[in-house]
Amino acid sequence: MELVLTQEQEDLRATVRKFFQDQVPMSAVRAVVDGADYDAGLWKRMSSELGLTGLVVPESYGGAGAGHVERSVVLEEMGRFLVPSAFFSSAVLAVDALLTLDDEQARADLLPRLASGEITGTVAVAEDSVYWHPGTTNTEAASTDTGWVLNGQKNLVVDGATAGVIIVYADEGFFLVDGQAAGLTRTPLAVLDPTRRLARLEFSQVSARKLECADAAAALRAMADLAAVALAAEQVGGLARSMEMSVDYAKVRVQFGRLIGSYQAVKHGCVDSYVDWELTSSVLRYATWVADNNLDELRTAAALVRSSVSPAYFRVAARTIQLHGGIGYTWEHDAHFYYKRAKSSELLFGDPAEQLAERLGI
């Protein structure tokens, strides 16, 4: 088991960090928060120049053929800069779904286009419950003379209002829906975290193509586990940035004639954040290694990384606001974006502690 990044992977991190540092200032994030569209130029450079959108897509489908470790490196940097893009929904959720299912035609049709950034995709599972569990769907799929139609609704769909193609879990199976299909209503949601766009989808006799899958329940569980690992990588990046903001501020803020970093309580807070970062980074490296090398352990590893990283990120983000004092609570400071991202990510796929307990049979 290799838990230390190789030099090539560290070089990837350095390249991606420099790119996002130059291309995604917080002003760009705030513009999206205020309602601007995702930056099409940024997406083009991410896909065509850096090849990020096709990182884990096999070379036979036009991708780079890299692994989940490499993708986690990219996601960490995206979490660090709160990059506003369709990467998580398209290059993670949609790509992993197609690679997990058994539909070769769908892979051949869609993976090259997703890898090149020509189209974006997402996956729609959650309804009344946020959990991605088999048997929790009420969305109905009916066979007709011309194909399949869907009726029902999906909730908390990442980038659901803008995705070009949507992979929908319905009636214990998976269906492919065009984002502009007749009868599909897409409603953006007002959510806690303004840096991640979610939507509610309503299906009324929406034409769909059923995707080949030998075991839909097993496929859904595998998708949920890979999504959890990818999300954890993004969270570790946000945690690291929150910690760095606290340390940087402690070095320059003077209170009562002394740098606040000289006070024991502030020192301990910064050290606690560092410990959280070290521990979560280690668990993430294990989970991504498992995703690439030992899928038999993925269910447990995914639950472990979510239950470790999610509360740690929220602790560090909350501590960052506290260590900044009054300025940390203002809209003008960036700390609250990480705080909101931390809490929304923690609950995006359900309570992490409950999932870990379920996997361990507790």
C-alpha positions in Angstrom: 0.0 0.0 0.0 1.4 3.4 -1.1 0.1 6.3 1.0 2.7 8.9 -0.1 2.2 10.8 -3.3 4.8 10.2 -6.0 6.9 13.0 -7.5 4.6 12.9 -10.6 1.5 13.3 -8.4 3.2 16.2 -6.5 4.0 17.8 -9.8 0.4 17.5 -10.8 -0.6 19.2 -7.6 1.8 22.0 -8.2 0.6 22.6 -11.7 -3.1 22.5 -10.8 -2.6 24.8 -7.8 -0.7 27.4 -9.9 -3.5 27.2 -12.5 -6.3 27.8 -10.1 -4.4 30.4 -8.2 -4.1 32.4 -11.4 -7.5 31.6 -12.9 -9.8 31.4 -10.0 -9.5 34.4 -7.6 -12.1 34.8 -4.9 -13.7 37.5 -7.0 -14.6 34.9 -9.6 -16.1 32.7 -6.9 -18.1 35.6 -5.5 -19.3 36.4 -9.0 -20.8 32.9 -9.3 -22.3 33.3 -5.8 -24.0 36.5 -7.1 -25.6 34.6 -10.0 -23.0 34.6 -12.8 -22.7 31.5 -15.0 -19.7 29.2 -14.7 -16.7 30.6 -16.6 -16.8 28.8 -20.0 -13.2 29.8 -20.6 -12.1 28.2 -17.4 -13.9 25.0 -18.3 -12.3 24.9 -21.7 -8.8 25.4 -20.3 -9.4 22.7 -17.6 -10.6 20.2 -20.2 -8.5 21.0 -23.3 -5.2 22.4 -21.9 -4.9 20.4 -18.6 -7.1 17.4 -19.5 -8.7 17.4 -16.0 -12.2 16.5 -17.1 -10.9 13.2 -18.6 -8.4 12.3 -15.9 -9.9 8.9 -14.9 -11.5 8.2 -18.3 -9.7 5.3 -19.9 -7.4 6.2 -22.8 -9.7 4.1 -25.1 -12.4 6.6 -24.6 -10.2 9.7 -25.0 -9.2 10.2 -21.4 -5.9 10.2 -19.5 -6.4 6.8 -17.9 -5.2 8.1 -14.5 -6.5 6.8 -11.2 -8.5 8.1 -8.2 -5.4 9.2 -6.4 -4.6 11.6 -9.2 -8.2 12.8 -9.3 -8.1 13.3 -5.6 -5.1 15.6 -6.0 -7.0 17.8 -8.4 -10.1 17.8 -6.2 -8.1 18.9 -3.2 -6.9 21.9 -5.1 -10.5 22.6 -6.3 -11.7 22.5 -2.7 -8.9 24.8 -1.7 -10.0 27.5 -4.2 -13.7 26.7 -4.1 -13.5 26.4 -7.9 -17.0 27.1 -9.4 -17.4 24.6 -12.2 -19.2 21.4 -13.2 -16.2 19.2 -12.5 -17.7 17.3 -9.5 -21.0 16.6 -11.2 -19.6 15.8 -14.6 -16.0 14.5 -14.3 -16.7 12.7 -11.0 -20.4 11.7 -10.7 -21.3 11.2 -14.4 -18.0 9.6 -15.4 -18.0 7.2 -12.5 -21.6 6.2 -13.2 -20.8 5.3 -16.8 -17.7 3.4 -15.8 -19.6 1.5 -13.2 -22.6 0.5 -15.4 -22.4 -2.2 -18.0 -23.6 -0.1 -21.0 -20.8 -0.1 -23.5 -22.7 1.9 -26.1 -23.3 4.7 -23.5 -19.6 4.7 -22.6 -18.6 5.0 -26.2 -21.1 7.7 -26.9 -20.6 9.9 -23.8 -17.2 9.3 -22.2 -15.2 11.0 -25.0 -17.5 14.0 -24.9 -17.4 14.2 -21.1 -13.6 13.8 -21.2 -13.2 16.6 -23.7 -15.5 18.9 -21.9 -17.8 19.1 -24.9 -20.8 18.2 -22.7 -21.4 18.1 -18.9 -23.3 15.5 -17.0 -24.6 14.7 -13.6 -26.3 11.9 -11.6 -29.8 12.2 -10.0 -30.6 9.8 -7.2 -31.8 11.6 -4.0 -35.5 12.3 -3.5 -37.1 12.6 0.0 -33.9 11.2 1.5 -30.4 12.5 0.8 -29.0 9.0 1.0 -27.9 7.1 -2.2 -29.5 3.8 -1.1 -31.1 1.2 -3.3 -34.9 1.0 -2.9 -35.3 4.7 -1.9 -36.6 5.9 -5.2 -40.2 6.7 -6.1 -39.4 7.9 -9.6 -41.3 5.6 -12.0 -40.0 4.3 -15.3 -42.5 3.0 -17.8 -41.8 1.1 -21.1 -43.6 2.4 -24.2 -43.6 1.5 -27.9 -40.9 4.1 -28.5 -38.7 3.6 -25.4 -39.0 4.6 -21.8 -40.5 7.5 -20.0 -39.9 8.8 -16.5 -42.3 10.3 -14.0 -41.3 11.7 -10.6 -38.8 14.0 -9.0 -35.2 14.2 -7.9 -33.7 16.5 -5.3 -30.3 18.0 -4.5 -28.9 17.2 -7.9 -25.5 18.7 -8.3 -25.5 21.1 -11.3 -28.8 19.6 -12.2 -30.1 22.8 -13.7 -27.3 23.0 -16.3 -26.1 19.5 -17.0 -26.3 18.4 -20.6 -27.0 14.8 -19.8 -28.5 13.3 -16.6 -28.1 9.7 -15.4 -31.3 9.0 -13.3 -31.8 6.2 -10.8 -35.5 5.1 -11.1 -37.4 1.9 -10.5 -34.2 0.0 -9.5 -32.5 0.9 -12.7 -30.5 3.7 -14.5 -31.8 5.9 -17.3 -30.2 8.5 -19.5 -32.0 11.7 -20.0 -31.2 14.7 -22.2 -30.9 17.9 -20.1 -33.3 19.6 -22.6 -35.8 16.8 -22.8 -39.5 17.7 -23.1 -41.4 17.3 -19.8 -38.2 17.9 -17.6 -38.5 20.8 -15.2 -35.2 22.0 -13.6 -35.4 24.3 -10.6 -32.3 25.8 -9.0 -32.4 25.5 -5.2 -31.6 28.2 -2.6 -29.1 26.3 -0.4 -26.8 27.0 2.5 -23.6 26.8 0.3 -23.8 29.3 -2.5 -20.6 28.0 -4.1 -22.2 24.6 -5.1 -25.3 24.7 -7.2 -28.1 22.1 -6.6 -31.4 21.7 -8.3 -34.7 19.9 -8.1 -35.7 17.9 -11.2 -39.3 17.0 -12.0 -40.1 14.4 -14.7 -43.4 14.3 -16.5 -43.4 11.7 -19.3 -39.8 12.4 -20.0 -38.2 10.3 -22.7 -35.3 8.3 -21.4 -32.9 5.5 -22.5 -32.5 2.6 -20.1 -28.8 1.9 -19.4 -27.5 -1.7 -19.3 -26.7 -2.8 -15.7 -26.6 -6.3 -14.4 -27.0 -5.3 -10.7 -28.4 -1.8 -10.2 -28.2 -1.9 -6.4 -24.6 -2.9 -6.4 -23.8 -0.2 -9.1 -25.5 2.5 -7.0 -23.6 1.5 -3.9 -20.3 1.6 -5.9 -21.2 5.1 -7.3 -22.0 6.4 -3.8 -18.7 5.1 -2.5 -16.6 6.7 -5.2 -18.6 9.9 -4.8 -17.8 9.9 -1.1 -14.1 9.5 -1.7 -14.0 12.3 -4.3 -16.0 14.6 -2.0 -13.6 13.9 0.8 -10.7 15.0 -1.4 -12.4 18.3 -2.0 -13.1 18.6 1.7 -9.5 18.0 2.6 -8.4 20.8 0.3 -10.9 23.2 1.8 -9.7 22.2 5.3 -6.1 22.9 4.4 -7.0 26.4 3.1 -9.0 27.2 6.2 -6.1 26.2 8.4 -3.7 28.3 6.3 -6.0 31.4 6.6 -5.9 31.0 10.4 -2.2 30.6 10.6 -1.6 33.5 8.3 -3.9 35.8 10.3 -2.3 34.8 13.6 1.0 36.0 12.2 -0.1 39.5 11.4 -3.0 40.4 13.7 -2.0 42.5 16.7 -4.1 42.6 19.8 -3.2 44.3 23.1 0.2 45.0 21.7 1.0 41.4 20.8 0.6 39.2 17.7 -2.4 37.0 18.5 -0.3 34.0 17.4 1.7 34.4 20.6 -1.3 33.6 22.7 -1.6 30.1 23.9 -5.3 29.6 23.0 -4.6 30.7 19.4 -1.5 28.5 19.1 -3.5 25.5 20.3 -6.3 26.3 17.8 -3.9 26.4 14.9 -2.2 23.2 16.1 -5.6 21.4 16.4 -6.4 22.4 12.8 -3.0 21.1 11.7 -3.6 17.7 13.4 -7.0 17.5 11.7 -5.4 18.1 8.3 -2.7 15.5 8.9 -5.2 12.8 10.0 -7.7 13.5 7.3 -5.0 13.6 4.6 -3.8 10.1 5.7 -7.3 8.7 5.7 -7.9 10.2 2.2 -4.7 8.7 0.8 -5.9 5.3 2.1 -9.4 5.6 0.6 -8.1 6.7 -2.8 -5.6 3.8 -2.8 -8.4 1.4 -2.1 -10.5 3.0 -4.9 -7.7 2.2 -7.3 -6.4 -1.1 -6.0 -8.8 -3.0 -3.7 -12.5 -2.5 -4.5 -13.5 -5.1 -1.9 -12.6 -2.6 0.8 -14.2 0.4 -0.9 -17.5 0.3 1.1 -15.7 0.5 4.4 -13.0 2.9 3.2 -15.6 5.3 1.8 -17.6 5.4 5.0 -14.4 5.8 7.0 -13.1 8.7 5.0 -16.5 10.5 5.1 -16.9 10.1 8.8 -13.3 11.3 9.4 -13.1 14.2 7.0 -16.5 15.7 7.1 -16.6 16.7 10.8 -13.0 17.6 10.8 -13.5 20.1 7.9 -16.4 21.7 9.7 -14.4 21.9 13.0 -11.5 23.7 11.2 -13.8 26.0 9.2 -15.7 27.0 12.4 -12.4 27.5 14.2 -11.1 29.7 11.4 -14.0 32.1 11.8 -13.4 32.1 15.6 -9.7 32.8 15.3 -10.4 35.7 12.9 -12.6 37.4 15.5 -15.2 39.9 14.3 -13.9 40.1 10.7 -14.4 36.4 10.3 -18.1 36.8 10.7 -18.5 39.3 7.9 -19.7 38.8 4.3 -16.5 40.5 3.1 -14.2 37.8 4.5 -13.9 34.5 2.7 -14.0 32.3 5.8 -17.8 31.9 5.7 -17.7 30.3 2.3 -15.6 27.5 3.6 -17.8 27.2 6.7 -20.9 26.8 4.5 -19.1 24.4 2.1 -18.0 22.3 5.0 -21.4 21.9 6.5 -23.2 21.3 3.1 -20.6 18.8 2.0 -20.9 16.9 5.3 -24.6 16.3 4.7 -24.7 16.1 0.9 -24.9 12.3 0.8 -26.3 11.8 4.3 -24.9 11.7 7.8 -21.4 10.2 7.6 -21.5 8.6 11.1 -24.7 6.8 10.3 -23.2 5.4 7.1 -20.1 4.2 8.9 -22.2 2.5 11.5 -24.3 0.8 8.8 -21.2 -0.5 7.0 -19.7 -1.8 10.2 -23.0 -3.4 11.2 -23.2 -1.4 14.5 
